[in-house]
Amino acid sequence: MSLSDTASKIDGLSDEQRECVENCTEAATVCEWCADECLGDADMEECARLCRDVADLTSLHARLMARGSSYSAQLAQTCADACEECADECERHDADHCQACAEVLIQCAESCRRMASA
């Protein structure tokens, strides 16, 4: 079963919330990959550090949204800020994993901003 199939079964979520759950889960995954690829390269330490932070934040945000937590909107703002900062860092690097990560993070930040203002 795909993530979108699973997210569609969560009762009480709007389409916009489901999209954010999917975006956050994808961001967590790509950030873990990017951070792992950056390990061992001194020029990529900040990228790896930010990616690890974002992976944790977006994973938590997806879980809070899935259970309808009242803290989700507050965390959405933090997630959006962290995703944007990490995307900016990833965009500075030519590595394919960084470029792929930045692309996903930009979408996630937009989705989280919508959740923060909802």
Backbone hydrogen bonds, N-H to C=O, Kabsch-Sander energy under -0.5 kcal/mol:
donor,donor_aa,acceptor,acceptor_aa,energy
6,T,2,S,-2.3
7,A,3,L,-3.2
8,S,4,S,-1.8
9,K,5,D,-0.6
9,K,6,T,-1.3
10,I,7,A,-1.3
11,D,9,K,-0.7
13,L,10,I,-1.1
18,R,14,S,-2.6
19,E,15,D,-2.3
20,C,16,E,-1.8
21,V,17,Q,-2.5
22,E,18,R,-2.4
23,N,19,E,-2.8
24,C,20,C,-3.0
25,T,21,V,-2.2
26,E,22,E,-2.5
27,A,23,N,-2.5
28,A,24,C,-2.5
29,T,25,T,-1.9
30,V,26,E,-2.8
31,C,27,A,-2.4
32,E,28,A,-1.8
33,W,29,T,-1.9
34,C,30,V,-2.8
35,A,31,C,-2.8
36,D,32,E,-2.1
37,E,33,W,-2.2
38,C,34,C,-1.8
39,L,35,A,-1.0
39,L,36,D,-0.5
41,D,38,C,-1.8
42,A,40,G,-0.7
44,M,41,D,-2.3
45,E,42,A,-1.0
48,A,44,M,-2.6
49,R,45,E,-2.6
50,L,46,E,-2.7
51,C,47,C,-2.6
52,R,48,A,-2.2
53,D,49,R,-2.0
54,V,50,L,-2.8
55,A,51,C,-2.6
56,D,52,R,-1.9
57,L,53,D,-2.7
58,T,54,V,-3.1
59,S,55,A,-1.7
60,L,56,D,-2.2
61,H,57,L,-2.7
62,A,58,T,-2.4
63,R,59,S,-1.8
64,L,60,L,-2.6
65,M,61,H,-2.6
66,A,62,A,-2.2
67,R,63,R,-1.4
68,G,65,M,-1.4
69,S,64,L,-2.7
72,S,69,S,-1.1
75,L,71,Y,-2.2
76,A,72,S,-2.2
77,Q,73,A,-1.2
78,T,74,Q,-1.2
79,C,75,L,-2.9
80,A,76,A,-2.6
81,D,77,Q,-2.3
82,A,78,T,-2.7
83,C,79,C,-3.0
84,E,80,A,-2.2
85,E,81,D,-2.3
86,C,82,A,-2.6
87,A,83,C,-2.7
88,D,84,E,-2.3
89,E,85,E,-1.9
90,C,86,C,-3.1
91,E,87,A,-2.6
92,R,88,D,-0.7
92,R,89,E,-1.0
93,H,90,C,-1.8
99,Q,95,A,-2.3
100,A,96,D,-2.6
101,C,97,H,-2.0
102,A,98,C,-2.7
103,E,99,Q,-1.8
104,V,100,A,-1.8
105,L,101,C,-2.7
106,I,102,A,-2.0
107,Q,103,E,-1.4
108,C,104,V,-2.3
109,A,105,L,-2.7
110,E,106,I,-1.9
111,S,107,Q,-2.2
112,C,108,C,-2.9
113,R,109,A,-2.4
114,R,110,E,-1.8
115,M,111,S,-1.7
116,A,112,C,-2.2
117,S,113,R,-1.6
118,A,114,R,-0.5
